[in-house]
């Protein structure tokens, strides 16, 4: 029984922590005969809409898969465009986060990024560290296998390796348990995202491309979550 997470049925029925695999920017652009980077630009607008909506809908945490450990294999100009968009997003939206009590967090290993990006991320994190509202966790140079390996090493250095000691070393250790993963674009894969945390999460695969995602989709996803019965392996 001890491995079964406690289910607190006294809390509101909606999800507290939702994570999103933001997929389909390239296909969105291709359908319009536009360069891929324009799809990513529209993807950032969807990020902005979704963060606002998630806070309005009362989520405690929203985790977004922005750059995976595998994304380095994309063409250099696409990687640098994504870095540019990330920088621009932090510069343009940080004030709004700070005002709206949102705490910014990063999961993944950002040590691989350029020094100016690392500094910017750290400043954004520090500036919002005392905020008590929704946590927006951005997965950057994130891969679940890498995260689990790092967590297992850290747990081993301290003593026993158990599900609990590994969980305590994950990048998400200070976030509420993951309730739901949404993937856009119709692909039905986890792609190395939150595989440990997904053990009991609901999964929702939507046929919408990420740049078209908005508050209505998030609301519908939350409603779908609330309809599903979650038993954590029990009966
Ligand atoms: C997947 O679309 C999307 C990504 C690899 C990057 C997601 C990044 C953003 C939405 C913008 C930056 C994020 C922030 C937080 C500012 P794809 O290119 O794989 O699409 P495709 O499968 O249709 O080609």
py3Dmol code that shows the C-alpha trace and the ligand (Angstrom):
import py3Dmol

protein = """\
ATOM      1  CA  UNK A   1       0.000   0.000   0.000  1.00  0.00           C
ATOM      2  CA  UNK A   2       2.801   2.465   0.740  1.00  0.00           C
ATOM      3  CA  UNK A   3       3.710   2.997  -2.936  1.00  0.00           C
ATOM      4  CA  UNK A   4       0.176   4.155  -3.749  1.00  0.00           C
ATOM      5  CA  UNK A   5      -0.003   7.943  -3.585  1.00  0.00           C
ATOM      6  CA  UNK A   6      -2.511   9.253  -1.107  1.00  0.00           C
ATOM      7  CA  UNK A   7      -5.603  10.480  -2.898  1.00  0.00           C
ATOM      8  CA  UNK A   8      -6.962  13.518  -1.169  1.00  0.00           C
ATOM      9  CA  UNK A   9     -10.623  13.485  -2.142  1.00  0.00           C
ATOM     10  CA  UNK A  10     -11.332  16.508   0.025  1.00  0.00           C
ATOM     11  CA  UNK A  11      -9.791  18.831  -2.535  1.00  0.00           C
ATOM     12  CA  UNK A  12     -11.553  20.260  -5.583  1.00  0.00           C
ATOM     13  CA  UNK A  13     -12.029  17.649  -8.351  1.00  0.00           C
ATOM     14  CA  UNK A  14     -10.114  19.538 -11.062  1.00  0.00           C
ATOM     15  CA  UNK A  15      -6.427  18.979 -11.851  1.00  0.00           C
ATOM     16  CA  UNK A  16      -3.811  20.964  -9.948  1.00  0.00           C
ATOM     17  CA  UNK A  17      -0.823  20.237 -12.162  1.00  0.00           C
ATOM     18  CA  UNK A  18      -1.135  20.025 -15.944  1.00  0.00           C
ATOM     19  CA  UNK A  19       1.777  19.491 -18.338  1.00  0.00           C
ATOM     20  CA  UNK A  20       1.697  20.110 -22.074  1.00  0.00           C
ATOM     21  CA  UNK A  21       3.727  18.732 -24.975  1.00  0.00           C
ATOM     22  CA  UNK A  22       3.377  21.677 -27.338  1.00  0.00           C
ATOM     23  CA  UNK A  23       3.554  19.912 -30.692  1.00  0.00           C
ATOM     24  CA  UNK A  24       2.668  20.923 -34.227  1.00  0.00           C
ATOM     25  CA  UNK A  25       4.293  24.334 -34.757  1.00  0.00           C
ATOM     26  CA  UNK A  26       6.109  23.096 -37.870  1.00  0.00           C
ATOM     27  CA  UNK A  27       2.982  21.546 -39.414  1.00  0.00           C
ATOM     28  CA  UNK A  28       0.972  24.693 -38.638  1.00  0.00           C
ATOM     29  CA  UNK A  29       3.512  26.747 -40.633  1.00  0.00           C
ATOM     30  CA  UNK A  30       3.862  24.179 -43.429  1.00  0.00           C
ATOM     31  CA  UNK A  31       0.116  24.178 -44.083  1.00  0.00           C
ATOM     32  CA  UNK A  32       0.378  27.909 -44.653  1.00  0.00           C
ATOM     33  CA  UNK A  33       3.553  27.685 -46.758  1.00  0.00           C
ATOM     34  CA  UNK A  34       5.376  29.670 -44.089  1.00  0.00           C
ATOM     35  CA  UNK A  35       8.837  29.076 -42.577  1.00  0.00           C
ATOM     36  CA  UNK A  36       8.848  26.817 -39.483  1.00  0.00           C
ATOM     37  CA  UNK A  37      10.052  29.665 -37.289  1.00  0.00           C
ATOM     38  CA  UNK A  38       6.756  31.470 -37.883  1.00  0.00           C
ATOM     39  CA  UNK A  39       5.007  28.423 -36.460  1.00  0.00           C
ATOM     40  CA  UNK A  40       7.217  28.696 -33.366  1.00  0.00           C
ATOM     41  CA  UNK A  41       6.407  32.420 -33.110  1.00  0.00           C
ATOM     42  CA  UNK A  42       2.712  31.609 -33.140  1.00  0.00           C
ATOM     43  CA  UNK A  43       3.519  28.882 -30.635  1.00  0.00           C
ATOM     44  CA  UNK A  44       4.819  31.506 -28.229  1.00  0.00           C
ATOM     45  CA  UNK A  45       1.500  33.356 -28.527  1.00  0.00           C
ATOM     46  CA  UNK A  46      -0.248  30.115 -27.609  1.00  0.00           C
ATOM     47  CA  UNK A  47       2.096  29.819 -24.597  1.00  0.00           C
ATOM     48  CA  UNK A  48       1.102  33.313 -23.498  1.00  0.00           C
ATOM     49  CA  UNK A  49      -2.643  32.553 -23.870  1.00  0.00           C
ATOM     50  CA  UNK A  50      -2.286  29.237 -22.086  1.00  0.00           C
ATOM     51  CA  UNK A  51      -0.364  30.604 -19.094  1.00  0.00           C
ATOM     52  CA  UNK A  52      -2.987  33.321 -18.621  1.00  0.00           C
ATOM     53  CA  UNK A  53      -5.823  30.806 -18.978  1.00  0.00           C
ATOM     54  CA  UNK A  54      -4.218  28.297 -16.605  1.00  0.00           C
ATOM     55  CA  UNK A  55      -3.834  30.951 -13.916  1.00  0.00           C
ATOM     56  CA  UNK A  56      -7.425  32.131 -14.447  1.00  0.00           C
ATOM     57  CA  UNK A  57      -8.712  28.556 -14.277  1.00  0.00           C
ATOM     58  CA  UNK A  58      -6.977  28.066 -10.941  1.00  0.00           C
ATOM     59  CA  UNK A  59      -4.206  25.574 -11.752  1.00  0.00           C
ATOM     60  CA  UNK A  60      -1.405  25.354  -9.176  1.00  0.00           C
ATOM     61  CA  UNK A  61       1.213  24.394 -11.751  1.00  0.00           C
ATOM     62  CA  UNK A  62       1.582  24.336 -15.528  1.00  0.00           C
ATOM     63  CA  UNK A  63       4.601  22.570 -17.024  1.00  0.00           C
ATOM     64  CA  UNK A  64       5.457  23.244 -20.678  1.00  0.00           C
ATOM     65  CA  UNK A  65       7.851  21.194 -22.828  1.00  0.00           C
ATOM     66  CA  UNK A  66       9.728  23.961 -24.647  1.00  0.00           C
ATOM     67  CA  UNK A  67      13.044  22.304 -25.579  1.00  0.00           C
ATOM     68  CA  UNK A  68      14.003  18.670 -25.254  1.00  0.00           C
ATOM     69  CA  UNK A  69      17.430  17.064 -24.949  1.00  0.00           C
ATOM     70  CA  UNK A  70      16.759  15.773 -28.495  1.00  0.00           C
ATOM     71  CA  UNK A  71      15.876  19.190 -29.966  1.00  0.00           C
ATOM     72  CA  UNK A  72      19.616  20.023 -30.318  1.00  0.00           C
ATOM     73  CA  UNK A  73      19.526  17.741 -33.382  1.00  0.00           C
ATOM     74  CA  UNK A  74      17.381  20.242 -35.290  1.00  0.00           C
ATOM     75  CA  UNK A  75      19.069  22.533 -37.846  1.00  0.00           C
ATOM     76  CA  UNK A  76      21.224  25.189 -36.206  1.00  0.00           C
ATOM     77  CA  UNK A  77      19.076  28.083 -37.458  1.00  0.00           C
ATOM     78  CA  UNK A  78      15.939  26.539 -35.935  1.00  0.00           C
ATOM     79  CA  UNK A  79      17.695  25.960 -32.590  1.00  0.00           C
ATOM     80  CA  UNK A  80      18.915  29.550 -32.510  1.00  0.00           C
ATOM     81  CA  UNK A  81      15.456  30.837 -33.493  1.00  0.00           C
ATOM     82  CA  UNK A  82      13.954  28.903 -30.562  1.00  0.00           C
ATOM     83  CA  UNK A  83      16.573  30.385 -28.202  1.00  0.00           C
ATOM     84  CA  UNK A  84      15.784  33.855 -29.540  1.00  0.00           C
ATOM     85  CA  UNK A  85      12.061  33.318 -28.965  1.00  0.00           C
ATOM     86  CA  UNK A  86      12.699  32.133 -25.418  1.00  0.00           C
ATOM     87  CA  UNK A  87      14.786  35.240 -24.652  1.00  0.00           C
ATOM     88  CA  UNK A  88      12.210  37.518 -26.197  1.00  0.00           C
ATOM     89  CA  UNK A  89       9.414  35.799 -24.288  1.00  0.00           C
ATOM     90  CA  UNK A  90      11.182  36.285 -20.941  1.00  0.00           C
ATOM     91  CA  UNK A  91      11.932  39.942 -21.736  1.00  0.00           C
ATOM     92  CA  UNK A  92       8.404  40.746 -22.842  1.00  0.00           C
ATOM     93  CA  UNK A  93       6.356  38.708 -20.364  1.00  0.00           C
ATOM     94  CA  UNK A  94       8.313  38.677 -17.121  1.00  0.00           C
ATOM     95  CA  UNK A  95       6.657  41.863 -15.823  1.00  0.00           C
ATOM     96  CA  UNK A  96       3.221  40.349 -16.337  1.00  0.00           C
ATOM     97  CA  UNK A  97       4.225  37.151 -14.510  1.00  0.00           C
ATOM     98  CA  UNK A  98       5.683  39.122 -11.636  1.00  0.00           C
ATOM     99  CA  UNK A  99       2.494  41.227 -11.385  1.00  0.00           C
ATOM    100  CA  UNK A 100       0.225  38.188 -11.570  1.00  0.00           C
ATOM    101  CA  UNK A 101       1.990  36.331  -8.737  1.00  0.00           C
ATOM    102  CA  UNK A 102       3.259  33.608 -11.126  1.00  0.00           C
ATOM    103  CA  UNK A 103       6.459  31.797 -10.137  1.00  0.00           C
ATOM    104  CA  UNK A 104       8.738  30.789 -12.961  1.00  0.00           C
ATOM    105  CA  UNK A 105      10.632  27.523 -12.662  1.00  0.00           C
ATOM    106  CA  UNK A 106      12.853  25.598 -15.037  1.00  0.00           C
ATOM    107  CA  UNK A 107      13.172  21.832 -15.255  1.00  0.00           C
ATOM    108  CA  UNK A 108      15.970  20.213 -17.219  1.00  0.00           C
ATOM    109  CA  UNK A 109      19.654  20.874 -17.410  1.00  0.00           C
ATOM    110  CA  UNK A 110      20.154  24.492 -18.459  1.00  0.00           C
ATOM    111  CA  UNK A 111      23.939  24.248 -18.048  1.00  0.00           C
ATOM    112  CA  UNK A 112      24.142  23.519 -21.792  1.00  0.00           C
ATOM    113  CA  UNK A 113      22.680  26.902 -22.806  1.00  0.00           C
ATOM    114  CA  UNK A 114      24.608  30.062 -23.710  1.00  0.00           C
ATOM    115  CA  UNK A 115      25.718  32.100 -20.662  1.00  0.00           C
ATOM    116  CA  UNK A 116      23.419  35.051 -21.511  1.00  0.00           C
ATOM    117  CA  UNK A 117      20.375  32.752 -21.608  1.00  0.00           C
ATOM    118  CA  UNK A 118      21.341  31.053 -18.343  1.00  0.00           C
ATOM    119  CA  UNK A 119      21.703  34.457 -16.677  1.00  0.00           C
ATOM    120  CA  UNK A 120      18.361  35.623 -18.012  1.00  0.00           C
ATOM    121  CA  UNK A 121      16.597  32.470 -16.808  1.00  0.00           C
ATOM    122  CA  UNK A 122      18.200  32.767 -13.361  1.00  0.00           C
ATOM    123  CA  UNK A 123      17.183  36.424 -13.074  1.00  0.00           C
ATOM    124  CA  UNK A 124      13.604  35.610 -14.099  1.00  0.00           C
ATOM    125  CA  UNK A 125      13.523  32.785 -11.559  1.00  0.00           C
ATOM    126  CA  UNK A 126      14.897  35.016  -8.784  1.00  0.00           C
ATOM    127  CA  UNK A 127      12.517  37.842  -9.595  1.00  0.00           C
ATOM    128  CA  UNK A 128       9.447  35.623  -9.257  1.00  0.00           C
ATOM    129  CA  UNK A 129      10.796  33.343  -6.480  1.00  0.00           C
ATOM    130  CA  UNK A 130       8.637  34.876  -3.749  1.00  0.00           C
ATOM    131  CA  UNK A 131       5.423  34.667  -5.787  1.00  0.00           C
ATOM    132  CA  UNK A 132       2.789  32.399  -4.308  1.00  0.00           C
ATOM    133  CA  UNK A 133       0.385  31.921  -7.236  1.00  0.00           C
ATOM    134  CA  UNK A 134       0.629  29.455 -10.113  1.00  0.00           C
ATOM    135  CA  UNK A 135       3.999  27.904 -10.910  1.00  0.00           C
ATOM    136  CA  UNK A 136       4.919  27.979 -14.578  1.00  0.00           C
ATOM    137  CA  UNK A 137       7.570  25.329 -15.108  1.00  0.00           C
ATOM    138  CA  UNK A 138       9.376  25.440 -18.430  1.00  0.00           C
ATOM    139  CA  UNK A 139      11.178  22.285 -19.535  1.00  0.00           C
ATOM    140  CA  UNK A 140      14.447  23.317 -21.181  1.00  0.00           C
ATOM    141  CA  UNK A 141      17.089  20.867 -22.348  1.00  0.00           C
ATOM    142  CA  UNK A 142      14.805  18.430 -20.567  1.00  0.00           C
ATOM    143  CA  UNK A 143      14.646  14.680 -21.041  1.00  0.00           C
ATOM    144  CA  UNK A 144      12.931  12.332 -18.640  1.00  0.00           C
ATOM    145  CA  UNK A 145      15.617   9.664 -18.874  1.00  0.00           C
ATOM    146  CA  UNK A 146      18.300  12.254 -18.125  1.00  0.00           C
ATOM    147  CA  UNK A 147      16.260  13.586 -15.184  1.00  0.00           C
ATOM    148  CA  UNK A 148      15.693  10.099 -13.715  1.00  0.00           C
ATOM    149  CA  UNK A 149      19.400   9.232 -14.098  1.00  0.00           C
ATOM    150  CA  UNK A 150      20.412  12.484 -12.351  1.00  0.00           C
ATOM    151  CA  UNK A 151      17.857  11.880  -9.588  1.00  0.00           C
ATOM    152  CA  UNK A 152      18.995   8.272  -9.085  1.00  0.00           C
ATOM    153  CA  UNK A 153      22.633   9.392  -8.811  1.00  0.00           C
ATOM    154  CA  UNK A 154      21.688  12.066  -6.254  1.00  0.00           C
ATOM    155  CA  UNK A 155      19.596   9.575  -4.258  1.00  0.00           C
ATOM    156  CA  UNK A 156      22.411   7.002  -4.315  1.00  0.00           C
ATOM    157  CA  UNK A 157      24.894   9.599  -3.056  1.00  0.00           C
ATOM    158  CA  UNK A 158      22.659  10.118  -0.017  1.00  0.00           C
ATOM    159  CA  UNK A 159      21.803   6.457   0.647  1.00  0.00           C
ATOM    160  CA  UNK A 160      18.925   4.227  -0.380  1.00  0.00           C
ATOM    161  CA  UNK A 161      17.464   4.209  -3.893  1.00  0.00           C
ATOM    162  CA  UNK A 162      13.683   3.894  -3.564  1.00  0.00           C
ATOM    163  CA  UNK A 163      10.785   5.403  -5.523  1.00  0.00           C
ATOM    164  CA  UNK A 164      10.439   7.982  -2.753  1.00  0.00           C
ATOM    165  CA  UNK A 165      14.127   8.987  -2.628  1.00  0.00           C
ATOM    166  CA  UNK A 166      14.260   9.262  -6.446  1.00  0.00           C
ATOM    167  CA  UNK A 167      11.041  11.325  -6.531  1.00  0.00           C
ATOM    168  CA  UNK A 168      12.546  13.691  -3.970  1.00  0.00           C
ATOM    169  CA  UNK A 169      15.502  14.389  -6.304  1.00  0.00           C
ATOM    170  CA  UNK A 170      13.517  14.954  -9.512  1.00  0.00           C
ATOM    171  CA  UNK A 171      13.445  18.454 -11.020  1.00  0.00           C
ATOM    172  CA  UNK A 172       9.723  18.503 -10.227  1.00  0.00           C
ATOM    173  CA  UNK A 173      10.132  17.603  -6.524  1.00  0.00           C
ATOM    174  CA  UNK A 174       8.636  20.906  -5.366  1.00  0.00           C
ATOM    175  CA  UNK A 175       5.629  20.762  -7.738  1.00  0.00           C
ATOM    176  CA  UNK A 176       2.270  19.165  -6.928  1.00  0.00           C
ATOM    177  CA  UNK A 177       1.849  15.607  -8.296  1.00  0.00           C
ATOM    178  CA  UNK A 178       1.224  15.589 -12.043  1.00  0.00           C
ATOM    179  CA  UNK A 179      -2.488  15.163 -12.790  1.00  0.00           C
ATOM    180  CA  UNK A 180      -2.674  15.391 -16.563  1.00  0.00           C
ATOM    181  CA  UNK A 181      -0.467  15.472 -19.667  1.00  0.00           C
ATOM    182  CA  UNK A 182      -1.843  17.034 -22.822  1.00  0.00           C
ATOM    183  CA  UNK A 183      -0.156  16.549 -26.194  1.00  0.00           C
ATOM    184  CA  UNK A 184      -1.275  18.561 -29.180  1.00  0.00           C
ATOM    185  CA  UNK A 185      -0.973  17.763 -32.905  1.00  0.00           C
ATOM    186  CA  UNK A 186      -2.441  14.254 -32.839  1.00  0.00           C
ATOM    187  CA  UNK A 187       0.823  12.421 -32.033  1.00  0.00           C
ATOM    188  CA  UNK A 188       0.356   9.784 -29.330  1.00  0.00           C
ATOM    189  CA  UNK A 189       3.747   9.598 -27.579  1.00  0.00           C
ATOM    190  CA  UNK A 190       5.398  10.893 -24.411  1.00  0.00           C
ATOM    191  CA  UNK A 191       8.679  11.723 -26.198  1.00  0.00           C
ATOM    192  CA  UNK A 192      10.823  11.477 -23.059  1.00  0.00           C
ATOM    193  CA  UNK A 193       8.631  13.937 -21.102  1.00  0.00           C
ATOM    194  CA  UNK A 194       7.784  13.448 -17.399  1.00  0.00           C
ATOM    195  CA  UNK A 195       7.746   9.655 -17.717  1.00  0.00           C
ATOM    196  CA  UNK A 196       8.231   9.067 -13.983  1.00  0.00           C
ATOM    197  CA  UNK A 197       5.697  11.715 -12.990  1.00  0.00           C
ATOM    198  CA  UNK A 198       3.156  10.356 -15.512  1.00  0.00           C
ATOM    199  CA  UNK A 199       2.714   7.093 -13.569  1.00  0.00           C
ATOM    200  CA  UNK A 200      -0.815   8.065 -12.493  1.00  0.00           C
ATOM    201  CA  UNK A 201      -1.477  11.055 -14.752  1.00  0.00           C
ATOM    202  CA  UNK A 202      -4.406  11.228 -17.128  1.00  0.00           C
ATOM    203  CA  UNK A 203      -3.349  11.613 -20.753  1.00  0.00           C
ATOM    204  CA  UNK A 204      -5.090  13.623 -23.376  1.00  0.00           C
ATOM    205  CA  UNK A 205      -4.052  13.662 -27.025  1.00  0.00           C
ATOM    206  CA  UNK A 206      -5.652  16.460 -29.001  1.00  0.00           C
ATOM    207  CA  UNK A 207      -5.957  16.916 -32.734  1.00  0.00           C
ATOM    208  CA  UNK A 208      -5.243  20.636 -32.521  1.00  0.00           C
ATOM    209  CA  UNK A 209      -1.865  22.062 -33.605  1.00  0.00           C
ATOM    210  CA  UNK A 210      -0.117  23.973 -30.805  1.00  0.00           C
ATOM    211  CA  UNK A 211      -0.376  27.491 -32.360  1.00  0.00           C
ATOM    212  CA  UNK A 212      -4.187  27.033 -32.422  1.00  0.00           C
ATOM    213  CA  UNK A 213      -4.401  25.998 -28.741  1.00  0.00           C
ATOM    214  CA  UNK A 214      -6.245  28.364 -26.424  1.00  0.00           C
ATOM    215  CA  UNK A 215      -8.311  28.779 -23.297  1.00  0.00           C
ATOM    216  CA  UNK A 216     -11.258  26.787 -24.713  1.00  0.00           C
ATOM    217  CA  UNK A 217      -9.015  23.744 -25.245  1.00  0.00           C
ATOM    218  CA  UNK A 218      -7.626  23.990 -21.719  1.00  0.00           C
ATOM    219  CA  UNK A 219     -11.112  24.345 -20.273  1.00  0.00           C
ATOM    220  CA  UNK A 220     -12.301  21.310 -22.254  1.00  0.00           C
ATOM    221  CA  UNK A 221      -9.252  19.319 -21.077  1.00  0.00           C
ATOM    222  CA  UNK A 222      -9.979  20.186 -17.450  1.00  0.00           C
ATOM    223  CA  UNK A 223     -13.616  19.154 -17.920  1.00  0.00           C
ATOM    224  CA  UNK A 224     -12.485  15.839 -19.456  1.00  0.00           C
ATOM    225  CA  UNK A 225     -10.135  15.231 -16.506  1.00  0.00           C
ATOM    226  CA  UNK A 226     -12.933  15.870 -14.059  1.00  0.00           C
ATOM    227  CA  UNK A 227     -15.153  13.348 -15.878  1.00  0.00           C
ATOM    228  CA  UNK A 228     -12.573  10.535 -15.665  1.00  0.00           C
ATOM    229  CA  UNK A 229     -12.488   8.411 -12.571  1.00  0.00           C
ATOM    230  CA  UNK A 230      -8.999   8.084 -11.096  1.00  0.00           C
ATOM    231  CA  UNK A 231      -8.283   5.024  -8.962  1.00  0.00           C
ATOM    232  CA  UNK A 232      -4.450   4.938  -8.630  1.00  0.00           C
ATOM    233  CA  UNK A 233      -4.443   1.176  -9.203  1.00  0.00           C
ATOM    234  CA  UNK A 234      -6.987   0.502  -6.485  1.00  0.00           C
ATOM    235  CA  UNK A 235     -10.657  -0.332  -6.912  1.00  0.00           C
TER     236      UNK A 235
END
"""
ligand_1 = """\
24
LIG
C 7.025 21.326 -31.451
O 6.651 21.685 -32.755
C 7.471 22.465 -30.698
C 8.749 22.650 -30.239
C 9.863 21.730 -30.471
C 9.116 23.839 -29.485
C 8.051 24.431 -28.600
C 8.440 25.821 -28.405
C 7.611 26.891 -28.368
C 6.150 26.785 -28.410
C 8.160 28.263 -28.310
C 9.140 28.572 -27.193
C 8.610 28.338 -25.832
C 8.526 29.255 -24.845
C 8.140 28.820 -23.455
C 8.776 30.667 -25.061
P 7.385 20.991 -33.980
O 8.368 21.962 -34.524
O 7.972 19.680 -33.566
O 6.178 20.796 -34.927
P 6.016 19.686 -36.051
O 6.010 18.353 -35.346
O 4.691 20.021 -36.667
O 7.163 19.849 -37.002
"""
view = py3Dmol.view(width=600, height=400)
view.addModel(protein, "pdb")
view.setStyle({"model": 0}, {"cartoon": {"style": "trace"}})
view.addModel(ligand_1, "xyz")
view.setStyle({"model": 1}, {"stick": {}})
view.zoomTo()
view.show()
